[in-house]
Amino acid sequence: MAMQAVWWCVPTATLTSNARHQMNSCSASSQSSLFKNVLSGWRKSGRSSSSLGNFASAGRVAEIRVALQTGDRAAPSSSGSQQAFGAAVAPSKGSENVDAAGGKFLLGKSEEELVDLAVSLGEQKYRGRQIHQLLYKTRASSIDDFHHLPKVFKEALVSEGWQVGRSPTHHVARSADGTIKVLLRLPDNLLVETVGIPVQDKAGAITRLTACVSSQVGCALRCAFCATGKGGFSRNLKPHEIVEQVLAVEDLFKHRVSNVVFMGMGEPMMNLTNVLAAHRSLNKDILIGQRMMTISTVGVPNTLAKLATHKLQSTLAISLHAPNQELRSQIVPSAKGYPLEALLSDCRKYFLETGRRVSFEYTLLDGVNDKPEHAEELANLLNHWKLGRHVNVIPYNPIADSEFRRPKKAAVMAFVEALGTRKVTASIRQTRGLDANAACGQLRNDFQKIPIPVAA
């Protein structure tokens, strides 16, 4: 497992307790490596290592957080700083799907990996294929549910520390429009939200079911209009924790998920290794077509080129929210580390590399970025980069403690019309789940800091 220090602003008490816990739980060699990372971070910040104690006691900046995920190189920042935002995320060849406490999870593994696991435990190859069927067809939630496996094999799996990787439901919120938001309680008592959005015919039968999945617990980028960033950032989700969200939605609706959008809590590109592993499993194991999936990002430097190498058929959606760098930096503070021109240049390269056109998302904020002149500027920008295929216009969904307002319908229509006159196609995203705080930009885990026990 790769280990590295990730820095961001937290209270001094958290710094002291977390640093001590992580150092005590690491091997001697890992401690040495961690300490070198810490000192390196301080030297780069222009401070001497001797100032560490004084700096911490001043109650300012820097927690040491140890990321124990293979290939996980995201460096999130609660302030959305350039340091965090510029971190490269390098996808590895696979994910061990092992947590910091040593737990090992079956969900998210391919049939080939499960066959190899069975053989390593002295079983025939077909036993691995049976596990694959139990996970993805039967949807077993625990090893006790592996009824077709010999008792000795199940005991071997348990003794080796393997778990299925399904989390209990903490809370379910239902909207009048049929949208359902579910909070899953993870093994470390953090909660993550996912949303199921059904489309029904006149008879009430579901014709399409979309799962809006989270990639992180919280978000470090703190976009001004988004509720998730207001709750802070806790950690990246592992592949099975992303995959299980889709299964949880299917359990609630008793219906197969047809579409997946990585638009829930977190920034997918800052957890790219695990997002790609989950994407593979959703496609190959749960059999959701790649073209039925969308990965949404506000844009993280050095990641679009890495994503392009995977030649995914899924849609890449870029959240712009502003037609120029100055306004974008106000709405998306982390954009200061990724100029708009550089982002659009990378989008153009992505299209040329993959042949897949990039879609854009634009949240309309009343009186901020919703005027026709903003639409004209946006259209000119996208046409200049030959990226004017489609803009998904999203009227702002209100959240608590926000100064922003939802634009009037006339303003939304005028914005879309202004795009259209400049040959940029646009659609208005239908607001779903508003009364359950499950709409775009509304996901915020109110229990991140102090988890509430699951009700009996």
N, C-alpha and C positions, 0 to 999 in steps of 0.2 A: 504494500500500500504506500502511496506517495503521501508525504507529510510536508506541509508548508505553513507559514504564518500568514494570516490574513488580518489586515488592520482596518479598524474603523472606530468611530467615536462612541465610547460607552462610559458609564460611571466608573470611578476608581475602584469601588468595591467589586465590581464585576471583573475588572482586570486582575485584581489580586487573587480572587478565589478561582477564577477560570485558569489563570496561568499556573497556580499551584496544583490544581486538579490534573491538568494536562501533563505537567512535568512529572508528577508522581505516577501517573498511569503509563508513561512511556518507558521504553527500554533506555539503558544508558546511552547507547549510540544515537537513539532517536532524540534524547534530551539534548545531546551535543549538537545535533543537526538543527533542532528547533532553536537553541540558543544562538547559533550562528545566524539563523534567519532573522531573529529578533534584533541582534546587533547590526546586521546589514541594513535592516529597515531604518534603524535609528541613525546610522551614518548617512544614509541617503537623504534623511530629513534634515541633515546639518547639525545634529545634536551628538554629543559624546555619549558613550555608553554609561558613563558615571552619572549622567543627568537623569537616568531612567527613574530612579526612586523619587527624585524631586519633581519630575514631570508628572508622575502618577499621583503624587500627593497633592499636586496642584488641581487635581480633579479634571484634567483635560486629556482628551484623545487617547487612542490606541489600546485596544484589547488584543491579546494574542488568542486567536481562535485556530485550532488545529483541524485541518480538513483531512479526514482519513478515507477519502474515496480515491480509487485508482483513477488517475488521469484528470482529477478534478482540480483545475487551475483557476477557477473563477476567483476574483478578489473583490468582493462586494464592499460597498461603502454606503453607510446610512445617509451620508450627505450627497451621494451621487457624484463624488469628486472625480477629477480627471485620472487620478492614480488608479482608482478602482475601475473606472469605466474603460480605461485603456488596456486592461488586463487581457491577455490572449487566452483563449480557451482551446486547448488542443485535444480533440477527440482521440481516445485510445482505441485499440482494436476490440475492446470489449470491457465490460464492467464486471467486477467480482461480485457485486451486489452483496457486499458484506458491510455491516455497520460498525461503528466505533467500539461497540461492546463485543464484537466477534460473531454476532448473529449472522447466519447465512440463509439466503432466501431463494426458493425455487421459482417463484413467480417472476416472469421476465426472461427466464432462460429458454433457449431454443431446444428443439427436439434433439439435436446433435449433442448439445451440452448435457442434457438429461440422460442420454444414452451413455455418454462418457462417465457420468456420475454413477450410474448403476453398475457399470463394469468395474469402476474403482472400488466399489463396495462388494465385489464378488458375485454380482448378479448377471443374468443374461441381458443382452441388449434390449430385448423386447420389454423388459421391465422399465427402462427409461422411457420408451414410447408410451407405456401405460401411464406413467406419471404425467407426461405431456397431455394425454387425453383427460386425465383427472383434473389437471389445472385449468385447461382451456375449453374443454367440452362439458365435463361434469361440473366444473367450477367448485371443486372441493376447497374448503376454506381452512382446513387443518390436516395434518398428517393422519389424525385419527379417522378422517373421512376417506382415506385411501383403502377402501374395503377390498379391492381386488389384489392388493399386494400382500405377500406373506408377512406374518407378524415379525419374523426375524429381520426382514428388510426394513420394515417401518421402525423397528427399534434401533437398527443401525443408523438410519437417517437422523433420528432424534439424538442418539448418542454423539453423532458427528456435528450436532448443533444446527441442523437444517430445520427451517420453518417454511410454511407456504408463503407467508408474507401478506396476509390480509389483515387489515386493521378494523377495529370495531367502529360502528357509527356513533358519534357523539351527539349529533343533533341534525334534524331535518327541517328545513323551512320550505313551505309550499306557497307558490304564487297563484293568484286567481287565474292567470293565463295558462296554467299547467306546468310552468317551469318549477323545477325542484332544485334547491341548494342543499348539499349534504356536507357536513363537517365530519371528517374522519380523525379519530384519535390515534396518533402514531405511537410506537413503542416508547418513545422518550417523552410522552405526554404533551407534545406539541400537536396542534390541530391544523389541518389543511382543508381548504374548501374546494369543492368542484360543483359544477352546475350541469343539470340535464335539461335540454331545451327541445321539447317535442313539436313537431308539425303534424297537424291532424287534418283528415278530410272532413267532409260535411257530416259523415256518420260518426265522427269521433275516433276513428281508427288512426293510429300513428303511422304516418307515411315516411317520416324521417325523424331520427333522434340524434341530436348533437350533444356530445360531452365536451364541455369547456373545462380543460384540466389545468391544474397548477404544476409548475416546475420547481418552485421554491416555497419554503415556509416564510411568507412575507416577501419584501422586495427592498433592495438597497438603493434603487434609483430615484425614488421619491418624486415622481412626476407630480406636478402641482395639483392636478385635478383628480388624482387616483387615490382611493381609500387604502389600497394595500400598502403603499409606501409609508403611510402614516402610522402603521402598526410596527414598523421596523423590520429588520431582517434577522432570521434565526439560522437557517441552513438550507443547503440544496436538498432536493428530494432525490432518492435513489430510484433506479429504474422500476423496481416493483411497486414503489409508492406512487409512481405515475400511472402505471398499468392498472393498479387496483382501483383507481378512481373511475376508470371506464367500467370495470366490473361492478362497482358500487352503483353507478347510474343504471346499468342494466338490471341489477337486482331490484331497484326501486320501481322501475317502470315495467318490469317483466317483459322487456322488449330489447331486441338487439340494437346496439349503438351503430349508426350508419356513418356518422361523421365525427371527427375529433378536431378540436381547435386548441392549440397551446396558447390560450389567452387568459388563463386564470391567474392565480397569484404568482408573482415572480417574473423574472426575465429569462426566457429559455436559453438565450445565447450565453448567459453567464453560468449555465449548467449544461453545456452543449454535449459533453460526453454521455451523461445520463439521459438527456432528452433523446439523443440518437439511439441509444440502447432501447429505450421505451418505444420509440417510433418503430424500430425493427420488430419488436415483439407484437405491437398492435397490428402491424401489417402481416407478419408471417405466422404468428401464433393465433391471434384473435381474428385474423383475416379481414381486417378493414383496409380497403384499397388506399394506396398512397395518395391518389388524387382526391380522396375523401378527407384528407388531413391538411391542416394549415398550421404553420409555425409563425407566430407573430412576435416581432421584436421592435424595440425602439431604436435598435442599432447599437452594436458593440464593436469597437475597432478590432480588426484582424479575424473576425469570425465568419463573415459572409464568404470569404475565399475558402475557408476550411469547410463550410457547409456545402459549397459548390462541388467540392471533390467527391462528395457522396452521390451526386447526380440523382437526388430525390425527385420524384414526380409530384410531391406535395407542393402546395402553394406557400410561397414566402410572402408574408404581409409585413410591410414596414410602417410603423406608427410615426407619422410626421408631425401632425398637430399644429404646424406653422409653416408659412411659405418662405421664411427667411431665417437666417441664423440668429439674429438678435431676439426676435420674438420666440423662436424655438428654445433658446437657452433660458428664457424666463419660464416657459411652460415645462420644459424638460431640462432641469439643471445639469444633468449629466452630459447633455449635448455639447457643453463647453469643451469637452475632450474629444469630440467627434464632429467637426464642422459639417454643415449640411452638404456642401459641395463634395466633400470626401465621401460622405454616406451615399449620395446619389451616384457618384463615380463607381463605388463598389457595387451598387445595385446594377449598374449597366454591365459591369464585368461579370456579375453573377448570371445575368441573362445571356450574355455571349457564351459563357462557359457551359451553362446547363440547357439553354434553349427554353427555359421556363420563365415566362414573364412575371414580373414582380407586381404585387398588388399593394395599394397604399391605404392606410387608415388615417382618418382625420377627425378628431373630436372637436366639435363646435362649442365654443364657450361664448356666451352672450356678451357682446360688446368688446371681445378680446381678439378673436381670430375669425369671426363669422361674417365679415363684410364682403360685398361683391369684389372690392379691390383686392382682398386677400385671396379670393378664388382666382382672380385674373393672374395674380402673382404666382400662385401655385401652379396654374395651368402652364404659364410661360416657362416655369422652372422644369416641370416634368417633360414638356415638349422639347425643351433644349437638350435634355439628356435622353430623349427618345424613350421615355418611360411612362407616357401618358395613357396607359391602357385602361386603368380602372382605379377609382378612388371610392372607398367605402366611407361615407359621411356618417358620423356618429353624434347625434345630439347629446350633449352632456347629461349624464345621469347624476342627480344631486346626492351629495354625501354630507354627513355632519361635519361641522368645523371647517367649512369651505366657503370662501368668498365668491366662488363662481356660481353662475346661474345658467339654467337651461335656456337655449335660444328659442325665440318664437318660431312658430311653423313657417311664417312668411319669410323669415331670415334664412331658414334652412332651404326652402325652395329657391330663393334668390341665389343662394350660394351654389346650389346644384346647377341651376340654369346658367350661371356665369361660367362654370366649368364646361358645360355642354357646348356653349357658343364657341369655345376654344378647342373643340374636338377632344375633350377629355371626358370619357364616360364616367358616370358616378351613380351610386345607389345610396339610398338612405337606410341605415341599419334599423330594423324594427326593434323597439325597446321591449325586452322580455324580462320578467322577473323583478320588476322595479319595486313592487310592494314587499318582496322577500329579500331586498338588498342583494339580489343576485344578478343585476344587470352589469353591463360593461363599466368597469371602473369602480364598482361598489364592493368588491370582495375585500373584506378586512377581517382578520381573525381577532376578535375582541379578547380572546383568551390566550394570546400568544405568551404574554409575560407570566401570567399566573394561571395555568390550566385549571379548569373546573372539572372535578371528577364526573365520570359518566353517571347519569341519573339511573337509579335502580328501575 
